Amino acid sequence: MIIDHLQPPYYAVIFSTLMTDNLEGYQEAAERMEALARLQPGYLGIESSRNEIGITVSYWENLDAISQWKNNVEHTEVRALGKAKWYRKYQLRICKVEREYGFES
Amino acid sequence: MIIDHLQPPYYAVIFSTLMTDNLEGYQEAAERMEALARLQPGYLGIESSRNEIGITVSYWENLDAISQWKNNVEHTEVRALGKAKWYRKYQLRICKVEREYGFES
């Protein structure tokens, strides 16, 4: 799903991933994390796509909301599991969204 | 491919898309645009993924580089074609990357 227009300024976390061959438990954990993120104060939405690489972009009201989500205990445990099992490589970028444009046919 | 660590601050353009059923000419145009973007001053890299939705993130040194790429004549023509044929819906977000973290196992 594409997240419709939000009102800048707000924040985006771009999470780009390469997976290992061991995806046992990954899908369940990803769904649980998405459900948990939705409950966080300041959460605005998430977009996700995967083929050779995965790109997940989550949107947040401000840096404090991102920091609170990072410190969520269950999220912290799952990140450790991700590094141990599922992720071969990732890059995470914290960005301030300054402008946006939409199109719908 | 995941773009390795870059030095913030720099800019990201998050382009999230839903396609129509008519993808004739799309793959060629996408490859041509990526090749052309690489030649632009201030281009830093691109990451792309697609399943239900597509997410393409391109990275740039500054807003001026993004503006120059937007005004590239061939890119402008292809954007018009994209709106007419390939894109059912898209959202484009221009973001300043403030921080980043990487992991490699």
Backbone of each chain as ProteinMPNN parsed JSONL, in Angstrom:
{"seq_chain_A": "MIIDHLQPPYYAVIFSTLMTDNLEGYQEAAERMEALARLQPGYLGIESSRNEIGITVSYWENLDAISQWKNNVEHTEVRALGKAKWYRKYQLRICKVEREYGFES", "coords_chain_A": {"N_chain_A": [[0.829, -1.198, 0.0], [0.461, 2.24, -0.775], [1.365, 5.12, 0.998], [-0.693, 7.827, 1.354], [-0.712, 11.395, 0.728], [1.023, 13.194, 3.196], [1.589, 15.709, 5.689], [4.304, 17.651, 5.244], [6.726, 19.28, 7.448], [7.864, 15.968, 8.256], [9.015, 12.722, 9.366], [10.954, 10.107, 7.773], [11.908, 6.702, 7.838], [14.145, 4.904, 6.141], [14.62, 1.643, 5.336], [16.727, -0.599, 4.126], [17.298, -3.801, 2.898], [19.194, -6.88, 2.717], [18.623, -10.284, 2.632], [19.392, -13.298, 4.516], [19.594, -16.878, 3.81], [18.014, -18.077, 5.607], [14.954, -17.759, 6.536], [13.242, -18.418, 8.496], [10.643, -17.821, 10.682], [10.636, -15.149, 10.077], [8.54, -13.798, 8.585], [6.297, -13.821, 10.267], [7.371, -12.326, 12.409], [7.814, -9.873, 11.133], [5.216, -9.082, 10.513], [4.154, -8.863, 13.084], [5.766, -6.79, 14.087], [4.988, -4.689, 12.437], [2.323, -4.395, 13.203], [2.712, -3.653, 15.832], [4.16, -1.271, 15.544], [2.215, 0.377, 14.473], [0.77, 1.028, 16.716], [2.296, 2.821, 18.04], [2.889, 6.099, 19.438], [2.852, 8.884, 17.255], [3.258, 7.487, 14.928], [2.909, 7.307, 11.411], [2.626, 5.802, 9.077], [3.397, 3.009, 6.806], [5.37, 1.677, 4.176], [6.169, -1.012, 2.024], [8.281, -3.217, 0.219], [9.563, -5.955, -1.706], [12.012, -7.605, -3.616], [14.801, -8.549, -5.141], [16.176, -7.019, -3.269], [14.981, -5.75, -0.11], [12.875, -3.005, 0.626], [11.744, -1.022, 3.136], [9.788, 1.608, 4.173], [9.109, 3.617, 6.842], [6.941, 6.029, 8.295], [6.941, 8.93, 10.349], [5.933, 11.225, 12.935], [7.895, 12.8, 14.213], [11.36, 12.985, 15.389], [11.443, 12.047, 17.964], [9.387, 10.196, 18.143], [10.433, 8.169, 16.517], [12.643, 7.446, 17.996], [11.43, 6.476, 20.334], [10.156, 4.215, 19.306], [12.361, 2.757, 18.478], [13.365, 2.1, 20.965], [11.477, 0.436, 22.016], [10.801, -2.535, 23.757], [10.128, -5.136, 22.742], [10.574, -4.724, 20.044], [13.295, -4.222, 20.078], [14.302, -6.717, 20.845], [13.548, -8.237, 18.607], [15.051, -7.005, 16.629], [17.624, -7.818, 17.346], [17.424, -10.552, 16.89], [17.002, -10.463, 14.167], [19.489, -9.536, 13.229], [21.037, -11.695, 13.953], [19.939, -13.822, 12.518], [18.295, -13.264, 10.105], [19.087, -11.049, 8.505], [21.44, -10.346, 6.061], [22.651, -8.096, 5.375], [22.11, -4.658, 6.036], [20.913, -1.271, 5.609], [20.061, 1.632, 7.296], [18.275, 4.571, 7.186], [17.639, 7.777, 8.46], [15.431, 10.299, 7.859], [14.357, 13.621, 7.085], [11.34, 14.554, 5.812], [10.793, 16.871, 3.402], [9.331, 17.858, 1.241], [6.53, 16.898, -0.833], [4.914, 15.137, -3.539], [2.039, 14.042, -5.271], [0.344, 11.661, -7.42], [-2.528, 10.536, -9.116], [-4.263, 8.466, -11.261]], "CA_chain_A": [[0.0, 0.0, 0.0], [1.165, 3.525, -0.791], [0.85, 6.085, 1.971], [-1.116, 9.072, 0.707], [-0.098, 12.652, 1.133], [1.141, 13.6, 4.596], [1.936, 17.128, 5.701], [5.681, 17.936, 5.68], [7.788, 18.307, 7.653], [7.743, 14.794, 9.127], [10.219, 11.911, 9.202], [10.908, 8.792, 7.13], [13.015, 5.784, 8.091], [14.33, 4.019, 4.976], [15.305, 0.439, 5.816], [17.037, -1.387, 2.927], [17.808, -5.064, 3.445], [19.513, -8.108, 1.987], [18.326, -11.341, 3.579], [20.105, -14.58, 4.465], [18.718, -17.937, 3.288], [17.222, -18.59, 6.722], [13.876, -16.805, 6.834], [12.354, -19.031, 9.485], [10.117, -16.89, 11.691], [10.733, -13.744, 9.653], [7.274, -13.203, 8.154], [5.539, -13.608, 11.524], [7.975, -11.221, 13.172], [7.596, -8.635, 10.375], [3.808, -8.691, 10.696], [4.002, -8.443, 14.468], [6.416, -5.485, 14.242], [4.159, -3.684, 11.771], [1.151, -4.176, 14.065], [3.184, -2.949, 17.031], [4.529, 0.089, 15.128], [0.964, 1.13, 14.306], [0.284, 1.461, 18.026], [3.209, 3.81, 18.609], [2.567, 7.518, 19.249], [3.627, 9.538, 16.204], [3.352, 6.643, 13.725], [2.091, 7.853, 10.322], [2.349, 4.822, 8.027], [4.526, 2.186, 6.369], [5.342, 1.144, 2.803], [7.141, -2.088, 2.005], [8.408, -3.9, -1.058], [10.734, -6.841, -1.696], [12.374, -8.647, -4.587], [16.2, -8.875, -4.811], [16.383, -6.385, -1.966], [13.764, -5.251, 0.514], [12.869, -1.607, 1.072], [10.608, -0.657, 3.973], [9.859, 2.999, 4.615], [8.085, 3.971, 7.829], [6.792, 7.488, 8.421], [6.787, 9.31, 11.759], [5.716, 12.662, 13.149], [9.117, 13.503, 14.631], [12.475, 12.109, 15.783], [11.149, 11.449, 19.258], [8.573, 9.0, 17.872], [11.348, 7.148, 15.991], [13.462, 7.024, 19.116], [10.583, 5.636, 21.206], [9.938, 2.928, 18.624], [13.646, 2.053, 18.543], [13.577, 1.621, 22.332], [10.447, -0.547, 22.385], [11.523, -3.745, 24.176], [9.909, -6.245, 21.816], [11.243, -4.335, 18.804], [14.734, -4.384, 20.317], [14.58, -8.164, 20.807], [13.409, -8.717, 17.232], [16.214, -6.503, 15.871], [18.767, -8.688, 17.644], [17.152, -11.804, 16.169], [17.204, -10.134, 12.747], [20.931, -9.497, 12.944], [21.592, -13.036, 14.148], [19.386, -14.833, 11.608], [17.614, -12.955, 8.836], [19.699, -10.002, 7.676], [22.828, -10.464, 5.643], [23.152, -6.725, 5.312], [21.079, -3.632, 5.903], [21.257, 0.131, 5.8], [18.894, 2.329, 7.824], [18.487, 6.017, 7.031], [16.627, 8.614, 9.1], [15.311, 11.44, 6.942], [13.292, 14.603, 7.26], [10.621, 14.762, 4.549], [10.63, 18.325, 3.25], [8.312, 18.162, 0.227], [6.038, 15.71, -1.518], [4.02, 15.3, -4.676], [1.32, 12.813, -5.561], [-0.371, 11.542, -8.689], [-3.458, 9.407, -9.194], [-4.883, 8.55, -12.598]], "C_chain_A": [[0.872, 1.26, 0.0], [0.528, 4.457, 0.242], [0.55, 7.406, 1.244], [-0.428, 10.278, 1.323], [-0.14, 12.875, 2.655], [1.638, 15.049, 4.569], [3.377, 17.346, 6.161], [5.714, 19.187, 6.558], [7.369, 17.157, 8.576], [8.947, 13.907, 8.803], [9.948, 10.576, 8.51], [12.115, 7.98, 7.582], [13.066, 4.82, 6.912], [15.184, 2.843, 5.426], [15.483, -0.5, 4.617], [17.77, -2.648, 3.361], [18.168, -6.103, 2.385], [19.374, -9.238, 2.992], [19.305, -12.517, 3.452], [19.168, -15.623, 3.836], [17.808, -18.502, 4.376], [16.131, -17.592, 7.125], [12.856, -17.374, 7.815], [11.936, -17.998, 10.547], [10.061, -15.442, 11.236], [9.371, -13.112, 9.377], [6.383, -12.873, 9.357], [6.047, -12.391, 12.289], [7.715, -9.89, 12.47], [6.165, -8.139, 10.564], [3.547, -8.187, 12.115], [4.598, -7.044, 14.674], [5.579, -4.384, 13.582], [2.933, -3.356, 12.635], [1.527, -3.355, 15.302], [3.539, -1.488, 16.703], [3.285, 0.966, 15.009], [0.417, 1.681, 15.619], [1.136, 2.567, 18.638], [2.687, 5.23, 18.418], [3.448, 8.086, 18.139], [3.806, 8.711, 14.943], [2.415, 7.189, 12.639], [1.772, 6.84, 9.229], [3.592, 4.053, 7.636], [4.283, 1.717, 4.937], [6.438, 0.088, 2.709], [7.111, -2.831, 0.688], [9.64, -4.8, -1.012], [10.839, -7.615, -3.001], [13.846, -9.003, -4.337], [16.6, -8.252, -3.473], [15.012, -6.022, -1.382], [13.935, -3.773, 0.83], [11.59, -1.394, 1.877], [10.805, 0.78, 4.409], [8.743, 3.225, 5.622], [8.118, 5.481, 8.034], [6.363, 7.839, 9.844], [6.642, 10.816, 11.9], [6.995, 13.425, 13.455], [10.174, 12.489, 15.087], [12.205, 11.405, 17.103], [10.318, 10.172, 19.085], [9.454, 7.852, 17.361], [12.183, 6.563, 17.123], [12.675, 6.124, 20.075], [10.361, 4.253, 20.601], [11.223, 2.098, 18.665], [13.843, 1.42, 19.919], [12.495, 0.666, 22.832], [11.121, -1.908, 22.641], [11.357, -4.894, 23.174], [10.6, -5.978, 20.472], [12.755, -4.54, 18.917], [15.131, -5.855, 20.248], [14.542, -8.687, 19.37], [14.569, -8.218, 16.365], [17.444, -7.383, 16.104], [18.636, -10.018, 16.913], [17.409, -11.603, 14.679], [18.672, -10.13, 12.371], [21.539, -10.895, 13.033], [21.161, -13.998, 13.039], [19.043, -14.36, 10.206], [18.356, -11.997, 7.92], [21.151, -10.323, 7.352], [23.462, -9.072, 5.698], [21.963, -5.777, 5.368], [21.665, -2.236, 6.052], [19.981, 0.837, 6.241], [19.176, 3.831, 7.802], [17.325, 6.797, 7.638], [16.594, 9.958, 8.385], [14.163, 12.348, 7.341], [12.626, 14.838, 5.902], [10.281, 16.244, 4.443], [9.503, 18.69, 2.289], [7.77, 16.87, -0.319], [5.01, 16.049, -2.574], [3.32, 13.977, -4.923], [0.67, 12.848, -6.916], [-1.325, 10.361, -8.579], [-4.229, 9.542, -10.496], [-6.37, 8.263, -12.522]], "O_chain_A": [[1.889, 1.327, 0.691], [-0.695, 4.56, 0.336], [1.421, 8.005, 0.614], [0.323, 10.179, 2.293], [-1.185, 12.76, 3.295], [2.059, 15.543, 3.523], [3.654, 17.238, 7.355], [4.848, 20.053, 6.441], [6.627, 17.348, 9.539], [9.816, 14.317, 8.033], [8.871, 9.994, 8.641], [13.219, 8.514, 7.696], [12.152, 4.021, 6.709], [16.329, 3.019, 5.844], [14.524, -1.116, 4.151], [18.749, -2.577, 4.103], [17.547, -6.193, 1.326], [19.937, -9.17, 4.085], [19.953, -12.699, 2.421], [18.074, -15.284, 3.385], [16.93, -19.317, 4.091], [16.357, -16.701, 7.944], [11.743, -16.861, 7.939], [12.777, -17.392, 11.211], [9.5, -14.595, 11.932], [9.076, -12.023, 9.871], [5.801, -11.791, 9.443], [5.275, -11.55, 12.75], [7.429, -8.888, 13.126], [5.925, -6.946, 10.75], [2.817, -7.217, 12.32], [4.002, -6.211, 15.357], [5.477, -3.276, 14.11], [2.555, -2.193, 12.778], [0.774, -2.492, 15.754], [3.253, -0.584, 17.488], [3.294, 2.136, 15.39], [-0.31, 2.675, 15.632], [0.749, 3.179, 19.633], [2.112, 5.548, 17.377], [4.645, 7.806, 18.085], [4.432, 9.168, 13.987], [1.257, 7.498, 12.92], [0.772, 6.984, 8.526], [4.7, 4.38, 8.061], [3.159, 1.407, 4.543], [7.523, 0.276, 3.259], [6.047, -3.05, 0.109], [10.637, -4.468, -0.37], [9.861, -8.216, -3.446], [14.118, -9.718, -3.372], [17.273, -8.88, -2.656], [14.011, -5.997, -2.097], [15.008, -3.34, 1.252], [10.487, -1.565, 1.359], [11.853, 1.138, 4.947], [7.567, 3.048, 5.303], [9.168, 6.118, 7.958], [5.545, 7.153, 10.457], [7.16, 11.583, 11.089], [7.166, 14.562, 13.014], [9.907, 11.289, 15.159], [12.684, 10.295, 17.331], [10.524, 9.189, 19.796], [9.243, 6.696, 17.73], [12.4, 5.354, 17.198], [13.202, 5.126, 20.568], [10.379, 3.246, 21.309], [11.177, 0.884, 18.861], [14.417, 0.337, 20.033], [12.587, 0.147, 23.945], [11.92, -2.369, 21.825], [12.333, -5.546, 22.805], [11.139, -6.891, 19.847], [13.406, -4.976, 17.968], [16.161, -6.203, 19.67], [15.394, -9.479, 18.966], [15.021, -8.929, 15.467], [18.206, -7.657, 15.177], [19.614, -10.546, 16.382], [17.967, -12.476, 14.015], [19.058, -10.653, 11.326], [22.448, -11.233, 12.275], [21.923, -14.887, 12.658], [19.451, -14.98, 9.224], [18.27, -12.112, 6.698], [21.975, -10.539, 8.241], [24.638, -8.909, 6.021], [20.912, -6.072, 4.799], [22.772, -2.057, 6.559], [18.931, 0.659, 5.624], [20.185, 4.295, 8.333], [16.162, 6.505, 7.358], [17.601, 10.664, 8.315], [13.14, 11.902, 7.862], [13.28, 15.271, 4.954], [9.575, 16.796, 5.287], [8.808, 19.688, 2.48], [8.453, 15.846, -0.285], [4.337, 17.078, -2.523], [3.928, 12.913, -4.801], [0.465, 13.913, -7.498], [-0.98, 9.319, -8.022], [-4.779, 10.602, -10.797], [-7.056, 8.288, -13.544]]}, "seq_chain_B": "MIIDHLQPPYYAVIFSTLMTDNLEGYQEAAERMEALARLQPGYLGIESSRNEIGITVSYWENLDAISQWKNNVEHTEVRALGKAKWYRKYQLRICKVEREYGFES", "coords_chain_B": {"N_chain_B": [[20.4, -3.791, -5.364], [21.965, -2.63, -2.406], [22.662, 0.604, -1.284], [25.672, 1.506, 0.069], [27.012, 2.968, 3.106], [26.669, 6.469, 3.142], [27.654, 9.905, 3.476], [25.929, 11.749, 5.708], [24.871, 15.241, 5.922], [22.645, 14.49, 3.19], [20.525, 13.999, 0.318], [17.425, 12.195, -0.191], [15.202, 10.767, -2.54], [12.134, 9.451, -2.322], [10.245, 7.279, -4.105], [7.219, 6.025, -4.545], [5.175, 3.605, -5.992], [2.195, 2.548, -7.739], [1.323, 0.405, -10.29], [-0.223, 0.452, -13.584], [-1.994, -1.951, -15.696], [-0.715, -1.917, -18.058], [2.335, -2.322, -19.007], [3.968, -1.934, -21.101], [6.96, -1.054, -22.599], [7.928, -0.058, -20.254], [10.054, -1.263, -18.675], [12.38, -0.931, -20.23], [12.435, 1.901, -20.329], [12.779, 2.48, -17.621], [15.309, 1.411, -17.117], [16.848, 2.967, -18.844], [16.438, 5.496, -17.668], [17.668, 5.111, -15.214], [20.319, 4.762, -16.001], [20.789, 7.242, -17.098], [20.39, 8.926, -14.908], [22.596, 8.259, -13.358], [24.579, 9.671, -14.615], [24.205, 12.244, -13.874], [25.27, 15.288, -12.271], [25.992, 15.193, -8.811], [24.622, 12.889, -8.248], [24.168, 10.072, -6.162], [23.361, 7.417, -5.801], [21.116, 4.55, -6.219], [18.293, 2.686, -5.102], [16.085, -0.034, -5.515], [12.947, -1.703, -5.538], [10.335, -4.086, -6.043], [7.104, -5.407, -5.549], [3.94, -5.911, -4.691], [3.685, -3.127, -4.538], [5.883, -0.617, -5.909], [9.017, 0.574, -4.776], [11.311, 3.045, -5.157], [14.318, 4.45, -4.296], [16.262, 7.219, -4.687], [19.466, 8.727, -4.285], [21.034, 11.823, -3.495], [23.362, 14.553, -3.691], [22.497, 17.135, -2.991], [19.704, 19.52, -2.952], [19.744, 20.945, -5.305], [20.872, 19.219, -7.19], [18.803, 17.343, -7.401], [16.818, 18.934, -8.479], [17.956, 19.625, -10.952], [17.992, 17.11, -12.173], [15.255, 16.606, -12.275], [14.583, 18.488, -14.182], [15.793, 17.579, -16.468], [15.52, 16.957, -19.908], [14.857, 14.517, -21.279], [14.124, 12.948, -19.125], [11.896, 14.352, -18.252], [10.128, 13.963, -20.381], [9.753, 11.188, -20.202], [8.538, 11.013, -17.71], [6.059, 12.13, -18.266], [5.037, 10.224, -20.015], [4.931, 8.106, -18.256], [2.896, 8.934, -16.483], [0.78, 8.903, -18.24], [0.609, 6.241, -19.062], [1.854, 4.106, -17.415], [1.724, 4.471, -14.606], [-0.567, 4.025, -12.043], [-0.864, 5.256, -9.721], [1.135, 7.381, -7.722], [3.498, 8.426, -5.192], [5.748, 10.909, -4.33], [8.525, 11.715, -2.463], [10.639, 14.136, -1.06], [13.527, 14.183, 0.752], [15.665, 14.998, 3.48], [18.512, 13.337, 4.412], [19.455, 12.615, 7.587], [20.751, 10.967, 9.437], [22.462, 7.778, 9.544], [22.676, 4.176, 9.699], [24.466, 1.156, 9.47], [24.601, -2.423, 8.824], [26.374, -5.452, 8.552], [26.684, -8.868, 8.1]], "CA_chain_B": [[21.629, -3.476, -4.649], [21.848, -1.661, -1.319], [23.7, 1.639, -1.305], [26.424, 1.526, 1.319], [27.057, 4.2, 3.878], [26.985, 7.769, 2.552], [27.926, 10.821, 4.572], [24.907, 12.787, 5.895], [23.553, 15.288, 5.286], [22.461, 14.439, 1.743], [19.082, 13.933, 0.07], [16.812, 10.985, -0.746], [13.891, 10.9, -3.168], [11.396, 8.188, -2.179], [9.237, 7.256, -5.165], [6.396, 4.835, -4.281], [4.308, 3.517, -7.172], [1.269, 1.473, -8.107], [1.339, 0.392, -11.751], [-1.388, 0.002, -14.347], [-1.738, -3.261, -16.301], [0.0, -1.712, -19.315], [3.738, -2.028, -18.708], [4.71, -1.903, -22.365], [7.991, -0.017, -22.671], [8.324, 0.441, -18.935], [11.347, -1.766, -18.209], [13.386, -0.205, -21.03], [12.486, 3.305, -19.902], [13.33, 2.514, -16.26], [16.757, 1.18, -17.218], [17.414, 4.162, -19.479], [16.415, 6.59, -16.688], [18.692, 4.842, -14.205], [21.62, 5.033, -16.638], [20.879, 8.696, -17.279], [20.531, 9.516, -13.566], [23.986, 8.04, -12.931], [25.443, 10.673, -15.253], [23.898, 13.57, -13.349], [26.088, 15.791, -11.164], [25.364, 15.093, -7.502], [23.964, 11.584, -8.07], [24.913, 9.24, -5.213], [23.007, 6.004, -5.891], [19.686, 4.239, -6.311], [17.839, 1.381, -4.608], [14.773, -0.232, -6.098], [12.32, -2.965, -5.183], [8.941, -4.09, -6.476], [6.171, -6.541, -5.611], [2.621, -5.259, -4.878], [4.012, -1.741, -4.888], [7.296, -0.374, -6.174], [9.672, 1.665, -4.039], [12.633, 3.388, -5.665], [14.91, 5.557, -3.556], [17.507, 7.717, -5.269], [20.209, 9.552, -3.325], [21.602, 12.996, -4.166], [24.184, 15.404, -2.806], [21.77, 18.317, -2.512], [18.43, 19.794, -3.638], [20.027, 21.438, -6.649], [21.058, 18.034, -8.044], [17.46, 16.774, -7.632], [16.135, 19.87, -9.361], [18.537, 19.459, -12.295], [17.522, 15.823, -12.711], [13.84, 16.805, -12.591], [14.455, 19.314, -15.388], [16.382, 16.896, -17.626], [14.469, 16.9, -20.928], [14.428, 13.139, -21.526], [13.444, 12.522, -17.904], [10.593, 15.03, -18.255], [9.294, 13.25, -21.362], [9.426, 9.856, -19.671], [7.565, 11.199, -16.622], [4.742, 12.347, -18.89], [4.638, 8.903, -20.507], [4.615, 7.325, -17.063], [1.571, 9.33, -15.995], [-0.222, 8.538, -19.24], [0.53, 4.797, -19.328], [2.333, 3.075, -16.496], [1.439, 4.684, -13.183], [-1.931, 4.218, -11.579], [-0.771, 6.158, -8.567], [2.455, 7.434, -7.09], [3.797, 9.473, -4.223], [7.181, 11.211, -4.39], [8.891, 12.474, -1.267], [12.006, 14.65, -1.054], [13.91, 14.079, 2.161], [17.056, 15.224, 3.888], [18.994, 12.235, 5.253], [20.172, 13.216, 8.712], [21.589, 9.973, 10.123], [22.289, 6.428, 9.017], [23.328, 3.076, 10.393], [24.557, -0.03, 8.626], [24.95, -3.709, 9.425], [26.731, -6.509, 7.598], [27.027, -10.051, 8.92]], "C_chain_B": [[21.357, -2.427, -3.563], [22.988, -0.65, -1.43], [24.363, 1.698, 0.069], [26.419, 2.917, 1.945], [27.461, 5.42, 3.041], [27.135, 8.743, 3.728], [26.826, 11.868, 4.71], [25.557, 14.127, 6.244], [23.636, 15.181, 3.759], [20.966, 14.217, 1.548], [18.648, 12.584, -0.513], [15.485, 11.365, -1.401], [13.219, 9.528, -3.098], [10.238, 8.225, -3.166], [8.467, 5.937, -5.03], [5.31, 4.762, -5.346], [3.366, 2.32, -7.161], [1.128, 1.532, -9.625], [-0.038, 0.056, -12.334], [-1.096, -1.408, -14.867], [-0.94, -3.146, -17.595], [1.444, -1.317, -19.056], [4.606, -2.028, -19.965], [5.698, -0.728, -22.373], [8.543, 0.425, -21.325], [9.754, 0.031, -18.544], [12.508, -1.056, -18.909], [13.569, 1.222, -20.521], [13.119, 3.414, -18.514], [14.85, 2.337, -16.297], [17.468, 2.395, -17.82], [17.493, 5.321, -18.47], [17.479, 6.371, -15.613], [20.089, 5.15, -14.765], [21.848, 6.54, -16.764], [21.085, 9.402, -15.921], [21.976, 9.404, -13.079], [24.945, 9.087, -13.488], [25.245, 12.07, -14.682], [24.894, 13.998, -12.275], [25.311, 15.654, -9.853], [24.622, 13.788, -7.255], [24.811, 10.723, -7.132], [24.572, 7.754, -5.301], [21.511, 5.807, -5.966], [19.437, 2.84, -5.765], [16.415, 1.178, -5.108], [14.245, -1.623, -5.787], [10.862, -2.926, -5.639], [8.276, -5.429, -6.172], [4.769, -5.942, -5.75], [2.782, -3.784, -5.233], [5.491, -1.679, -5.258], [7.792, 0.731, -5.264], [11.06, 1.855, -4.65], [13.123, 4.581, -4.862], [16.194, 5.964, -4.259], [18.133, 8.709, -4.285], [21.009, 10.613, -4.075], [22.361, 13.863, -3.178], [23.401, 16.556, -2.197], [20.497, 18.538, -3.344], [18.639, 20.267, -5.075], [20.205, 20.267, -7.626], [19.707, 17.397, -8.387], [16.697, 17.635, -8.635], [16.653, 19.754, -10.8], [18.049, 18.163, -12.95], [16.039, 15.92, -13.102], [13.675, 17.554, -13.916], [15.137, 18.721, -16.62], [15.277, 16.616, -18.649], [13.947, 15.472, -21.141], [13.661, 12.587, -20.317], [12.026, 13.11, -17.84], [9.623, 14.338, -19.218], [8.834, 11.896, -20.822], [8.436, 9.964, -18.509], [6.149, 11.381, -17.173], [4.168, 11.024, -19.402], [4.198, 8.022, -19.334], [3.229, 7.647, -16.526], [0.479, 8.873, -16.954], [-0.446, 7.03, -19.306], [0.759, 3.88, -18.129], [1.866, 3.228, -15.053], [-0.044, 4.857, -12.918], [-1.929, 5.281, -10.476], [0.691, 6.219, -8.137], [2.521, 8.539, -6.053], [5.309, 9.669, -4.236], [7.54, 12.132, -3.232], [10.36, 12.873, -1.316], [12.438, 14.856, 0.393], [15.382, 14.393, 2.363], [17.483, 14.089, 4.814], [19.875, 12.819, 6.347], [21.137, 12.261, 9.394], [21.446, 8.638, 9.424], [23.137, 5.424, 9.763], [23.367, 1.883, 9.453], [24.884, -1.271, 9.417], [25.329, -4.661, 8.31], [27.222, -7.694, 8.405], [28.274, -10.74, 8.369]], "O_chain_B": [[20.617, -1.467, -3.779], [24.141, -1.023, -1.646], [23.706, 1.91, 1.088], [25.898, 3.884, 1.389], [28.464, 5.397, 2.328], [26.769, 8.411, 4.856], [26.78, 12.8, 3.908], [26.658, 14.16, 6.793], [24.557, 15.7, 3.129], [20.212, 14.244, 2.52], [19.403, 11.926, -1.228], [14.738, 12.189, -0.873], [13.668, 8.569, -3.727], [9.361, 9.085, -3.081], [8.986, 4.869, -5.356], [4.602, 5.742, -5.58], [3.686, 1.246, -6.652], [0.844, 2.592, -10.182], [-0.889, -0.538, -11.672], [-0.072, -1.996, -14.521], [-0.533, -4.157, -18.166], [1.755, -0.135, -18.903], [5.831, -2.112, -19.886], [5.318, 0.427, -22.181], [9.506, 1.188, -21.26], [10.558, 0.868, -18.135], [13.477, -0.639, -18.276], [14.688, 1.69, -20.311], [13.902, 4.329, -18.256], [15.582, 3.032, -15.592], [18.54, 2.794, -17.366], [18.492, 6.04, -18.424], [18.113, 7.322, -15.156], [20.929, 5.73, -14.077], [22.956, 7.036, -16.561], [21.859, 10.353, -15.816], [22.511, 10.329, -12.468], [25.995, 9.354, -12.902], [26.023, 12.978, -14.972], [25.321, 13.179, -11.461], [24.121, 15.961, -9.793], [24.053, 13.591, -6.181], [26.03, 10.651, -7.285], [25.387, 6.912, -4.923], [20.733, 6.747, -5.803], [20.251, 1.933, -5.937], [15.624, 2.121, -5.122], [14.997, -2.598, -5.772], [10.229, -1.871, -5.625], [8.827, -6.478, -6.504], [4.424, -5.495, -6.844], [2.099, -3.265, -6.117], [6.254, -2.593, -4.947], [7.084, 1.705, -5.009], [11.878, 0.936, -4.655], [12.436, 5.597, -4.758], [17.109, 5.155, -4.413], [17.438, 9.423, -3.561], [21.58, 10.353, -5.134], [22.046, 13.903, -1.988], [23.607, 16.916, -1.038], [20.251, 17.825, -4.317], [17.809, 20.015, -5.949], [19.734, 20.329, -8.762], [19.489, 16.965, -9.518], [16.017, 17.121, -9.523], [15.87, 19.781, -11.749], [17.735, 18.138, -14.14], [15.624, 15.383, -14.129], [12.745, 17.288, -14.676], [15.066, 19.301, -17.703], [14.219, 16.096, -18.294], [12.737, 15.249, -21.177], [12.681, 11.857, -20.469], [11.083, 12.438, -17.423], [8.447, 14.154, -18.905], [7.673, 11.516, -20.971], [7.584, 9.091, -18.344], [5.178, 10.86, -16.624], [2.98, 10.742, -19.246], [3.213, 7.289, -19.427], [2.475, 6.746, -16.157], [-0.615, 8.501, -16.529], [-1.56, 6.581, -19.574], [-0.043, 2.986, -17.859], [1.638, 2.237, -14.359], [-0.694, 5.728, -13.496], [-2.859, 6.075, -10.335], [1.399, 5.213, -8.185], [1.706, 9.462, -6.045], [6.063, 8.7, -4.161], [6.937, 13.19, -3.049], [11.225, 12.039, -1.584], [11.81, 15.594, 1.152], [16.225, 14.088, 1.52], [16.891, 13.895, 5.876], [20.904, 13.435, 6.073], [22.198, 12.665, 9.87], [20.429, 8.38, 8.78], [24.157, 5.754, 10.368], [22.408, 1.629, 8.724], [25.382, -1.193, 10.541], [24.696, -4.684, 7.254], [28.07, -7.55, 9.285], [28.716, -11.748, 8.92]]}, "name": "protein", "num_of_chains": 2, "seq": "MIIDHLQPPYYAVIFSTLMTDNLEGYQEAAERMEALARLQPGYLGIESSRNEIGITVSYWENLDAISQWKNNVEHTEVRALGKAKWYRKYQLRICKVEREYGFESMIIDHLQPPYYAVIFSTLMTDNLEGYQEAAERMEALARLQPGYLGIESSRNEIGITVSYWENLDAISQWKNNVEHTEVRALGKAKWYRKYQLRICKVEREYGFES"}
